Amino acid sequence: MGSKSNRRAQSLVEFAMVAPLFFLLIFGIIDFGRVYFTQATIQHALREAGRFAVTGNRLPGTNPATGQPYTRVESIIEVARKAAVGADITGITVSSQAGGANHAGGPGDRVTVSITATVRIITPIIGQFFPNGRHTFTARTTFRNEPFNPSQTL
């Protein structure tokens, strides 16, 4: 049986060998949890924006960025932003089959909402497998507009 100091030294060496793997595992779990959280949040925001888009409605009040009443597209984007709490959204686009980009379409038209988000990977070893240490993904959905008053399509 070795002395107490030898056992302590052995424990220290064993800890030094296992600790990096342990911390890599812990921070890897945190990173992938953040990616999953962001993906689930973006999916939720996409569903909320799509459900709002098909109604033909606009948000009440004025858009603080423009000082004008909200358009349908601005309303859909705002609904998506409010539903994506905690996610780093880098882009939201709205388009319709008949109206094209930046148009939410008329009654019966198909409207597509697309959200792009980025998650910065905090673990350097894992981050090196992603471009610039960031994971970027895009979620997209298409809905058919409900029959609403066509004067709401602006």
N, C-alpha and C positions, 0 to 999 in steps of 0.2 A: 504494500500500500504506500502510495506516495505521500509526500508532505502536503500540508494545506496550501502552500504557495504554488506547488506544482499543479494541484487540482484547479486552483483559481486561474493559473496561466492557461491550462488546457481549456477551461470553460471560456475564457476570453478569446482564444484562437477559434474555438468552435462557433462562438457567437459572431466573430468577424467573418467567418466563412458563410454562415447562414443568413446574416442580417441583410446583405444586398439583395439576395433572392426574395427574402420576406418583404422588404420594402418595395421591390419591383412588383411583386404580386399585389400588394395592397394598393399602390398607386395605379397599377394597371386596372384593377377592379374599379377604382374611382374614375379613371378616364373612360372606360367603357360604359360605366354607369351614366356619366355625363353625356356621352354620345347617344345612349338609349333614351335618356330623359329628353334630350333635344329632339330626337326623331319623334318620340311620342307627342311632344308638345307641338311640333310642326304639323303632325297629322291631325291633331285636335284643332289647331288654328285653321287648317285647310278645310276641314269639315264645317266649321263654324262660318267661314267666309263663303263657302259654296252654298250652304243653306241660306245665308243672307242674300247671296247674289241672285238666286232663282226667284225671289219674291218680287223683284223689281223696285224695292224700296230704297230710300236714301236715308242717311243719318240726319236727324234734325240739327239745326244750328248752322254755324259757319265753320269752315275749315280754317284753323288758326294760321296755317301756312300761306293760304291765298286770300283770306278775308272774305271769301265768297261762300255761298251755300255749297254743301258737299255735293259732288256729282256721284253717280252710282259707282263708278270705278273707285273714286276716293273713299267712298263709304265702305266698299268691299275690302279695300286695303286696310282701312282703319279697324274694321272688325277683325281682320286677320292679325294685325299688330297687337290689339288688345287681348286676343286669345292666346298669343304666343309669349306669355309672361315667362321671363327667364331665358329665352332663346335669343341668340345673336342672329337676327334675320338680316341677310345681306341683299335680298331682293324679293319683291312680290310683283307678279304680273297678272293682268286680267285680259282676256281676249274672248272673242266670240266667233262662231263659225261664219256668220254673215257680216259682222262689223269689223273683224280683224283685231289687231292689237289695240289695247287701251279702250276697248268698247265692251260693255257687258251684254250686248245683244237685246233683242226684243222678245216679245212673248213667243214661246215655243222654240226659240233659238238655243243653241248649245253654248254655254259659257264655260271657259276653262280658267281655273285659278292655279297659279304656280308659285311656290314659295321656295326660296333658296336660303339655307342656313349654314353657318360655319361654327365648328367647335374647335377650339385650340387645345391640343393635346399637351398636358402638363408634365408628363413623364418623358424626359429626353430620349431614353432608349426606345420607347414605343413611338414617340413623335417622329423619329427619323424615318419611319416607314410611311409617313404621310407627307405630301408635298407641303413645304414650309411649316411642318408641324401642325397642320390644320386638317380637319376632316370636313369637307364640304359636300352637301347633298341637296338634291332638289326633289320636292314632292309636288305632284300635280294631280288635279282631279277635274273631271268634266261633268256638269249637270245640265239637264234640260230646264230652261226657264219655265215658270208657271205662266198661265194666261193672266197677264196683268195689263193695265191701261198702257198702250204704246207711247203715250206722252211722257212716260217715266224713263225712257231709254237714254236720255242725255247724261 
